[in-house]
Amino acid sequence: MSFQHLPSAEGIEVSVVSHYLATESNASKNQYVFTYTITIANSSDSSIKLMARSWLITNADGKCSSVEGDGVIGEQPTILPQQSFTYSSGCILETPVGTMQGYYQLINQAGEPVKVEIPVFRLAIPHILN
């Protein structure tokens, strides 16, 4: 398990916890399965609505893929002031180590777009890195 606390932007704070799923992975087929749980906390004074997300996923060989779409896990949640939203998702890498980074596109209560960067976080099988 890897916990990473990421910097806040526009009163929005993102925290990530990642896990390696050994029982779902198959190293002989270069399939390493990871889950991650993200909490988006709204410490601002207005509601925000998560409209879309964009991810850049990079494996240890430098191979990149991107994922973009509306909301997260089929939802476009509204996060009230001083509240948070938590969801879990996952990805499969061809290497035992990789990274994810990206951004969320939100709309604040005034209808203004807000882009929240998600700095790079690591996906790695346990004990592979010191």
Backbone as CSV, one residue per row, in Angstrom:
resi,resn,N_x,N_y,N_z,CA_x,CA_y,CA_z,C_x,C_y,C_z
1,MET,0.852,-1.176,0.000,0.000,0.000,0.000,0.888,1.226,0.000
2,SER,0.482,2.210,-0.759,1.231,3.461,-0.836,0.263,4.612,-0.635
3,PHE,0.530,5.452,0.376,-0.313,6.618,0.639,0.456,7.843,0.206
4,GLN,-0.199,8.690,-0.580,0.438,9.918,-1.023,-0.536,11.062,-0.849
5,HIS,-0.087,12.086,-0.147,-0.886,13.287,0.090,-0.408,14.318,-0.923
6,LEU,-1.288,14.773,-1.770,-0.924,15.647,-2.869,-1.319,17.081,-2.551
7,PRO,-0.594,18.067,-3.076,-0.867,19.469,-2.749,-2.268,19.909,-3.162
8,SER,-2.796,20.910,-2.469,-4.134,21.402,-2.780,-4.064,22.525,-3.808
9,ALA,-5.172,22.739,-4.497,-5.297,23.837,-5.464,-6.729,24.322,-5.408
10,GLU,-6.923,25.629,-5.404,-8.273,26.209,-5.390,-9.109,25.687,-4.221
11,GLY,-8.483,25.391,-3.076,-9.224,24.877,-1.931,-9.614,23.423,-2.066
12,ILE,-9.058,22.740,-3.060,-9.352,21.330,-3.289,-8.100,20.535,-2.954
13,GLU,-8.256,19.515,-2.120,-7.125,18.688,-1.726,-7.380,17.255,-2.171
14,VAL,-6.359,16.628,-2.761,-6.473,15.277,-3.288,-5.511,14.368,-2.533
15,SER,-6.035,13.249,-2.028,-5.214,12.241,-1.370,-5.382,10.918,-2.112
16,VAL,-4.303,10.146,-2.217,-4.325,8.893,-2.961,-3.716,7.776,-2.123
17,VAL,-4.386,6.632,-2.125,-3.837,5.409,-1.538,-3.885,4.359,-2.644
18,SER,-2.727,3.729,-2.932,-2.692,2.710,-3.983,-2.351,1.344,-3.385
19,HIS,-2.844,0.299,-4.050,-2.617,-1.079,-3.620,-2.271,-1.927,-4.840
20,TYR,-1.394,-2.881,-4.626,-1.088,-3.893,-5.641,-1.973,-5.103,-5.366
21,LEU,-2.618,-5.624,-6.398,-3.474,-6.804,-6.259,-2.754,-8.034,-6.802
22,ALA,-1.989,-8.681,-5.945,-1.194,-9.843,-6.357,-2.079,-10.973,-6.885
23,THR,-3.234,-11.179,-6.261,-4.110,-12.280,-6.669,-4.731,-12.067,-8.045
24,GLU,-4.792,-10.817,-8.500,-5.352,-10.502,-9.813,-4.272,-10.342,-10.883
25,SER,-3.016,-10.304,-10.453,-1.895,-10.049,-11.365,-1.315,-11.357,-11.875
26,ASN,-0.581,-11.257,-12.986,0.089,-12.417,-13.564,1.421,-11.948,-14.138
27,ALA,2.484,-12.057,-13.344,3.802,-11.566,-13.755,4.301,-12.251,-15.016
28,SER,3.993,-13.537,-15.213,4.470,-14.246,-16.406,3.839,-13.692,-17.685
29,LYS,2.701,-13.006,-17.543,2.038,-12.377,-18.689,2.193,-10.859,-18.659
30,ASN,3.077,-10.352,-17.783,3.296,-8.903,-17.646,1.996,-8.155,-17.392
31,GLN,1.201,-8.660,-16.459,-0.041,-8.014,-16.065,0.007,-7.757,-14.564
32,TYR,0.185,-6.496,-14.208,0.278,-6.079,-12.816,-0.931,-5.195,-12.528
33,VAL,-1.783,-5.639,-11.630,-3.050,-4.972,-11.370,-2.935,-4.130,-10.096
34,PHE,-3.350,-2.882,-10.198,-3.309,-1.944,-9.085,-4.681,-1.311,-8.902
35,THR,-5.010,-1.019,-7.654,-6.176,-0.201,-7.362,-5.679,1.073,-6.686
36,TYR,-6.478,2.092,-6.783,-6.164,3.332,-6.074,-7.473,3.927,-5.572
37,THR,-7.391,4.515,-4.394,-8.531,5.187,-3.801,-8.178,6.655,-3.666
38,ILE,-9.030,7.485,-4.203,-8.780,8.927,-4.203,-9.861,9.621,-3.385
39,THR,-9.424,10.535,-2.530,-10.335,11.394,-1.794,-10.112,12.823,-2.270
40,ILE,-11.192,13.458,-2.687,-11.166,14.855,-3.107,-11.894,15.643,-2.019
41,ALA,-11.143,16.470,-1.308,-11.713,17.255,-0.208,-11.879,18.704,-0.655
42,ASN,-13.050,19.256,-0.353,-13.372,20.633,-0.716,-13.296,21.499,0.536
43,SER,-12.197,22.215,0.702,-12.061,23.099,1.863,-12.412,24.545,1.517
44,SER,-13.016,24.749,0.351,-13.420,26.094,-0.057,-14.786,26.434,0.547
45,ASP,-15.267,27.623,0.241,-16.559,28.077,0.756,-17.704,27.848,-0.223
46,SER,-17.430,27.186,-1.361,-18.501,26.945,-2.323,-18.476,25.501,-2.807
47,SER,-19.612,25.057,-3.301,-19.724,23.711,-3.849,-18.921,23.607,-5.137
48,ILE,-18.473,22.413,-5.436,-17.809,22.130,-6.702,-18.424,20.874,-7.301
49,LYS,-18.420,20.815,-8.607,-18.921,19.619,-9.290,-17.805,19.077,-10.165
50,LEU,-17.512,17.803,-9.993,-16.471,17.147,-10.780,-17.068,16.755,-12.133
51,MET,-16.586,17.371,-13.191,-17.150,17.155,-14.515,-16.401,16.094,-15.320
52,ALA,-15.060,16.095,-15.220,-14.265,15.189,-16.057,-12.911,14.939,-15.412
53,ARG,-12.244,13.895,-15.925,-10.885,13.616,-15.468,-10.029,13.253,-16.670
54,SER,-8.726,13.459,-16.486,-7.750,13.122,-17.518,-6.545,12.511,-16.821
55,TRP,-6.138,11.320,-17.256,-5.008,10.617,-16.654,-3.929,10.347,-17.690
56,LEU,-2.689,10.434,-17.257,-1.537,9.959,-18.015,-0.924,8.846,-17.181
57,ILE,-0.907,7.643,-17.724,-0.385,6.462,-17.037,0.906,6.057,-17.736
58,THR,1.977,5.925,-16.961,3.290,5.595,-17.522,3.842,4.365,-16.813
59,ASN,4.277,3.362,-17.598,4.874,2.196,-16.955,6.386,2.367,-16.863
60,ALA,7.062,1.395,-16.272,8.505,1.500,-16.025,9.325,1.504,-17.315
61,ASP,8.752,1.056,-18.413,9.438,1.081,-19.706,9.239,2.416,-20.422
62,GLY,8.501,3.328,-19.817,8.248,4.626,-20.427,7.039,4.649,-21.356
63,LYS,6.333,3.525,-21.461,5.133,3.471,-22.295,4.014,4.241,-21.614
64,CYS,3.393,5.153,-22.350,2.347,6.015,-21.798,0.997,5.708,-22.434
65,SER,-0.026,5.854,-21.635,-1.387,5.786,-22.158,-2.198,6.858,-21.443
66,SER,-3.230,7.343,-22.102,-4.071,8.351,-21.468,-5.507,7.871,-21.409
67,VAL,-6.163,8.342,-20.378,-7.570,8.029,-20.159,-8.273,9.341,-19.851
68,GLU,-9.328,9.622,-20.604,-10.108,10.829,-20.377,-11.574,10.459,-20.387
69,GLY,-12.351,11.216,-19.661,-13.776,10.956,-19.684,-14.536,11.820,-18.712
70,ASP,-15.855,11.698,-18.814,-16.735,12.450,-17.930,-16.675,11.866,-16.525
71,GLY,-16.646,12.725,-15.528,-16.717,12.318,-14.137,-15.704,11.269,-13.746
72,VAL,-16.055,10.532,-12.714,-15.244,9.408,-12.238,-16.193,8.281,-11.875
73,ILE,-15.823,7.083,-12.181,-16.621,5.870,-11.939,-18.105,6.050,-12.281
74,GLY,-18.355,6.719,-13.392,-19.724,6.914,-13.855,-20.513,7.985,-13.122
75,GLU,-19.832,8.772,-12.292,-20.515,9.819,-11.528,-19.889,11.182,-11.812
76,GLN,-20.684,12.214,-11.642,-20.211,13.599,-11.662,-20.652,14.223,-10.343
77,PRO,-19.946,13.881,-9.273,-20.409,14.283,-7.945,-20.261,15.778,-7.681
78,THR,-21.199,16.295,-6.890,-21.088,17.635,-6.341,-20.530,17.475,-4.933
79,ILE,-19.482,18.226,-4.651,-18.844,18.154,-3.336,-19.113,19.474,-2.627
80,LEU,-19.855,19.395,-1.559,-20.239,20.583,-0.801,-19.037,21.154,-0.050
81,PRO,-19.117,22.424,0.375,-18.025,23.012,1.151,-17.749,22.177,2.407
82,GLN,-16.479,22.018,2.709,-16.010,21.277,3.882,-16.413,19.800,3.850
83,GLN,-16.700,19.282,2.650,-17.035,17.869,2.483,-16.008,17.227,1.555
84,SER,-16.093,15.904,1.407,-15.175,15.198,0.511,-15.917,14.104,-0.234
85,PHE,-15.291,13.632,-1.288,-15.808,12.538,-2.109,-14.669,11.542,-2.290
86,THR,-14.953,10.267,-2.043,-13.941,9.220,-2.168,-14.421,8.177,-3.170
87,TYR,-13.520,7.745,-4.035,-13.842,6.678,-4.975,-12.616,5.814,-5.198
88,SER,-12.863,4.613,-5.715,-11.777,3.683,-6.023,-11.866,3.269,-7.477
89,SER,-10.703,3.057,-8.068,-10.616,2.599,-9.448,-9.335,1.775,-9.569
90,GLY,-8.947,1.447,-10.772,-7.745,0.640,-10.933,-7.174,0.716,-12.323
91,CYS,-6.012,0.109,-12.462,-5.379,0.019,-13.782,-4.462,-1.193,-13.821
92,ILE,-4.178,-1.623,-15.025,-3.283,-2.757,-15.253,-2.058,-2.229,-15.976
93,LEU,-0.883,-2.536,-15.431,0.380,-2.147,-16.050,1.084,-3.383,-16.596
94,GLU,1.978,-3.164,-17.554,2.802,-4.251,-18.091,4.106,-4.399,-17.322
95,THR,4.338,-3.518,-16.359,5.556,-3.539,-15.543,5.149,-3.464,-14.072
96,PRO,6.031,-3.902,-13.149,5.672,-3.908,-11.729,5.701,-2.523,-11.073
97,VAL,6.101,-1.514,-11.820,6.145,-0.138,-11.314,5.614,0.788,-12.400
98,GLY,4.914,1.818,-11.975,4.436,2.827,-12.916,3.984,4.054,-12.168
99,THR,3.495,5.016,-12.914,2.996,6.250,-12.314,1.695,6.671,-12.986
100,MET,0.959,7.480,-12.245,-0.233,8.134,-12.791,-0.169,9.600,-12.412
101,GLN,-0.701,10.424,-13.272,-0.842,11.851,-13.003,-1.949,12.364,-13.894
102,GLY,-2.448,13.538,-13.584,-3.519,14.066,-14.416,-4.160,15.284,-13.811
103,TYR,-5.450,15.439,-14.117,-6.187,16.566,-13.570,-7.682,16.275,-13.593
104,TYR,-8.373,17.005,-12.734,-9.832,16.999,-12.715,-10.324,18.323,-13.266
105,GLN,-11.405,18.273,-14.021,-12.089,19.478,-14.465,-13.343,19.605,-13.606
106,LEU,-13.419,20.711,-12.885,-14.540,20.958,-11.991,-15.235,22.253,-12.383
107,ILE,-16.424,22.438,-11.850,-17.138,23.704,-11.983,-17.476,24.147,-10.573
108,ASN,-17.150,25.406,-10.244,-17.493,25.899,-8.913,-18.935,26.393,-8.886
109,GLN,-19.381,26.824,-7.731,-20.774,27.233,-7.537,-21.165,28.408,-8.418
110,ALA,-20.195,29.239,-8.791,-20.461,30.385,-9.667,-20.497,29.978,-11.138
111,GLY,-20.286,28.686,-11.422,-20.296,28.203,-12.796,-18.966,28.355,-13.509
112,GLU,-17.926,28.714,-12.773,-16.595,28.901,-13.361,-15.836,27.581,-13.383
113,PRO,-15.139,27.303,-14.487,-14.353,26.073,-14.548,-13.125,26.151,-13.638
114,VAL,-12.801,25.033,-13.035,-11.627,24.920,-12.175,-10.883,23.659,-12.592
115,LYS,-9.590,23.807,-12.836,-8.757,22.669,-13.191,-7.858,22.361,-12.002
116,VAL,-7.960,21.136,-11.483,-7.158,20.717,-10.342,-6.146,19.679,-10.815
117,GLU,-4.884,20.050,-10.789,-3.812,19.135,-11.186,-3.660,18.030,-10.142
118,ILE,-3.417,16.826,-10.609,-3.098,15.707,-9.729,-1.646,15.342,-10.026
119,PRO,-0.715,15.742,-9.152,0.694,15.432,-9.388,0.926,13.921,-9.436
120,VAL,2.023,13.557,-10.000,2.358,12.150,-10.200,2.323,11.369,-8.881
121,PHE,1.736,10.164,-8.943,1.821,9.228,-7.820,2.216,7.864,-8.361
122,ARG,2.808,7.057,-7.485,3.425,5.798,-7.894,2.507,4.609,-7.666
123,LEU,2.578,3.675,-8.598,1.991,2.347,-8.469,3.176,1.380,-8.482
124,ALA,3.312,0.558,-7.449,4.465,-0.345,-7.374,4.113,-1.562,-6.527
125,ILE,4.631,-2.716,-6.942,4.443,-3.893,-6.103,5.245,-3.688,-4.815
126,PRO,4.776,-4.247,-3.705,5.450,-4.027,-2.423,6.917,-4.452,-2.440
127,HIS,7.740,-3.671,-1.817,9.164,-3.946,-1.578,10.019,-3.939,-2.841
128,ILE,9.472,-3.491,-3.972,10.295,-3.422,-5.184,11.188,-2.186,-5.166
129,LEU,10.737,-1.144,-4.479,11.513,0.087,-4.351,11.839,0.300,-2.884
130,ASN,12.984,0.870,-2.615,13.350,1.143,-1.221,12.712,2.405,-0.720
